[in-house]
């Protein structure tokens, strides 16, 4: 039998049946409730001359309102607000607080944000809003890249994400003709690197890729790219970083899904269609840090930057 909280009506039934001298087991059967619930209910009222259902119900309501589910300490609320302002999701906040023995459900956090919004607060602005929509058009043949190595030839261990040092690469565009952002993500730790470049040309993208990954050269085993022309100089990247570049199948962004997901997070800070000439390097660095220090569910709510540097040490 599933546990159900006693209602006021059931408490009056308990009172009547107790006065008639029925056993606890019989009362539980009559009100369709587990006998343990009836035992606990009667035991809580042992100090009274007789079981009084109206008083018992008032006590139960008071205890419920004072439980941790309803009463969150002000210090914990301050922590929640701080983490929301760092753009953490309610689920991320809930799981991390649970780890430090300060549990708060993510549903409660969403309700708190809703109440804050009704009062004119701005916490809701830190939630990710909207979903990227993809428009399916005519399938065009992907441009040919010389000496490209297919993802089919990539070591199988890369698929499992068990190995540290396998990367995905992509570019994020702004307003047409205002440049692009090179994005790299390490598959095991979800560590994310980004750099703004003046154009989407192969030369600019190659230069930015080498600059981003050179400090971590010892931890670059493979790089997986799409078939964009900006990756035409892949052999230069492979030689500089002593690695191997592989190319996903055309129109299969799921083969670089972790990078695509991180690019979606980046859009919270660099909106689609923005003039990238107006986006400062400081904002790029700020966005990168925010994303890398958000706990991720796939990492058991650890932070990508922390996990990456632990493995790289």
Secondary structure, 3 states (H helix, E strand, C coil): CCCCCCCHHHHHHHHHHHHCCCCHHHHHHHCCCCHHHHHHHHHHCCCCCCCCHHHHHHHHHHHHHCCCCCCCCHHHHHHHHHHHHCCCCHHHHHHHHHHCCCCCCHHHHHHHHHHHHHCCCCHHHHCCCCCCCCCCCCCCCCCCCCCCCEHHHCCCHHHHCCCCCEEEEEEEECCCCCCEEEEEEECCCCCEEEEEECCCCHHHHHHHHHHHHHCCHHHCCEEEECCCHHHCCHHHHHHHHCCEEEECCCCCHHHHHHHHHHHHHHCCCCCCCCCHHHCCHHHHHHHHHHHHCCEEHHHCCEEHHHHHHHHHC
